[in-house]
Amino acid sequence: MLYKAVRPLLFACDAEVSHEVTLWTLKKLGQFGFFNHAKPLSQHPVTCFNLTFANPLGLAAGLDKNADCIPAWSAMGFGFVEVGTVTPKPQLGNPKPRLFRLANHSAIINRMGFNNKGVDYLVSRLQQMQATCPIGVNIGKNKDTELNNAWQDYVTCYQKVYPFADYVTVNISSPNTPELRKLQQGDLLKSILVPLKHEQRLLAEKYHKAVPILVKIAPDLTDDELFTLLDDLLALQIEGIIASNTTIERPAYLKSPQRDEVGGLSGEPLFERSTRMIQTIYQRVGESLPIVAAGGIMSSKQANAKLAAGAKLIQIYSGLIYQGPGLVKEIISQLPTN
Ligand SMILES: Cc1cc2nc3c(=O)[nH]c(=O)nc-3n(C[C@H](O)[C@H](O)[C@H](O)COP(=O)(O)O)c2cc1C
């Protein structure tokens, strides 16, 4: 209700300004204790990678890059929250404008480029708060880190967030960091994941808890590339996969003047593509690699289609921008009963 009233105002402003105002407000409300005692909606508990989720709906990475608003997301009812992408050093990201609404398609194009305050700031935020739901931390590399040295950035982030994270997502699929997607294949993939798994064993002994590693993939992989990647993830005993990040494709029917902005497309036009990818992954690996679905969920019907395709957990980003927190309640109230 409230969001319906506020939305025209937010949509009248530049997309990134609206984003910043909203996050600032949610952060301040959190600091004043506005969300204290709020809990995720717990109608549909799910167990996945040895974690228990009050419900399978999470906030996708990129909205709360610095973990500033976790109590607000939890109060909206999300069963889990993924913060980040965070990099070892703070970075400004790409020049503005870099965020575009394609409102007639319920879509967004972004080329933010991992703007974030760095992993030390994010850790300080996680230290300050008592999370009421599982927290995933999505990690990436700094723009100026060479691909061959990227593993060091991922290991640094993993080590620093380890005590505070319930799971960690390795983001190798953003289209907005030059060449990042090359890390999805072959030796470069192994150059990241082998040291991370080694680190996981050491840190599990030190902290007496194992923090699962998930890999987030691009929806633009060919089937052959996807199958090779899945074989590698299984061989390396990666705990889960997130499908998917944004797409660099532009469906022919997109009519918006912003359609040719460079960046990743999310929202409604990503739904079919990313859901097909989940079906393909599930047919190939079954239950051996739990799937987290993201991409174009704008309704409870679409959320349930992701679960029917094989996903264990689901995430939203663009849907929240277009529909507001009411979507969270709608999706959770319409989940299938097992
Ligand atoms: C503005 C914006 C910024 C994003 N930033 C990140 C990010 O930092 N890391 C990441 O893994 N995904 C990021 N994403 C991708 C989302 O997490 C999600 O995978 C994608 O948007 C598809 O879901 P949706 O259609 O519900 O938005 C971003 C998406 C948007 C729209």
PDBQT file of the ligand as one rigid body, heavy atoms in Angstrom, charges set to zero:
ROOT
HETATM    1  C1  LIG A 401      21.335  -2.487  -9.993  1.00  0.00    +0.000 C 
HETATM    2  C2  LIG A 401      21.770  -3.912  -9.850  1.00  0.00    +0.000 A 
HETATM    3  C3  LIG A 401      22.967  -4.197  -9.236  1.00  0.00    +0.000 A 
HETATM    4  C4  LIG A 401      23.383  -5.525  -9.093  1.00  0.00    +0.000 A 
HETATM    5  N1  LIG A 401      24.554  -5.786  -8.457  1.00  0.00    +0.000 NA
HETATM    6  C5  LIG A 401      24.932  -7.077  -8.269  1.00  0.00    +0.000 A 
HETATM    7  C6  LIG A 401      26.107  -7.367  -7.555  1.00  0.00    +0.000 A 
HETATM    8  O1  LIG A 401      26.796  -6.495  -7.033  1.00  0.00    +0.000 OA
HETATM    9  N2  LIG A 401      26.455  -8.677  -7.441  1.00  0.00    +0.000 N 
HETATM   10  C7  LIG A 401      25.707  -9.695  -7.953  1.00  0.00    +0.000 A 
HETATM   11  O2  LIG A 401      26.054 -10.866  -7.802  1.00  0.00    +0.000 OA
HETATM   12  N3  LIG A 401      24.561  -9.433  -8.623  1.00  0.00    +0.000 NA
HETATM   13  C8  LIG A 401      24.165  -8.156  -8.782  1.00  0.00    +0.000 A 
HETATM   14  N4  LIG A 401      23.005  -7.890  -9.457  1.00  0.00    +0.000 N 
HETATM   15  C9  LIG A 401      22.222  -9.018 -10.039  1.00  0.00    +0.000 C 
HETATM   16  C10 LIG A 401      21.107  -9.473  -9.109  1.00  0.00    +0.000 C 
HETATM   17  O3  LIG A 401      21.603  -9.984  -7.907  1.00  0.00    +0.000 OA
HETATM   18  C11 LIG A 401      20.264 -10.574  -9.800  1.00  0.00    +0.000 C 
HETATM   19  O4  LIG A 401      21.084 -11.695 -10.011  1.00  0.00    +0.000 OA
HETATM   20  C12 LIG A 401      19.695 -10.119 -11.132  1.00  0.00    +0.000 C 
HETATM   21  O5  LIG A 401      19.275  -8.778 -11.057  1.00  0.00    +0.000 OA
HETATM   22  C13 LIG A 401      18.508 -10.976 -11.570  1.00  0.00    +0.000 C 
HETATM   23  O6  LIG A 401      17.451 -10.888 -10.671  1.00  0.00    +0.000 OA
HETATM   24  P1  LIG A 401      16.182  -9.914 -10.876  1.00  0.00    +0.000 P 
HETATM   25  O7  LIG A 401      15.683 -10.132 -12.258  1.00  0.00    +0.000 OA
HETATM   26  O8  LIG A 401      15.231 -10.298  -9.781  1.00  0.00    +0.000 OA
HETATM   27  O9  LIG A 401      16.698  -8.527 -10.693  1.00  0.00    +0.000 OA
HETATM   28  C14 LIG A 401      22.569  -6.573  -9.599  1.00  0.00    +0.000 A 
HETATM   29  C15 LIG A 401      21.352  -6.262 -10.225  1.00  0.00    +0.000 A 
HETATM   30  C16 LIG A 401      20.941  -4.961 -10.336  1.00  0.00    +0.000 A 
HETATM   31  C17 LIG A 401      19.624  -4.661 -11.010  1.00  0.00    +0.000 C 
ENDROOT
TORSDOF 0
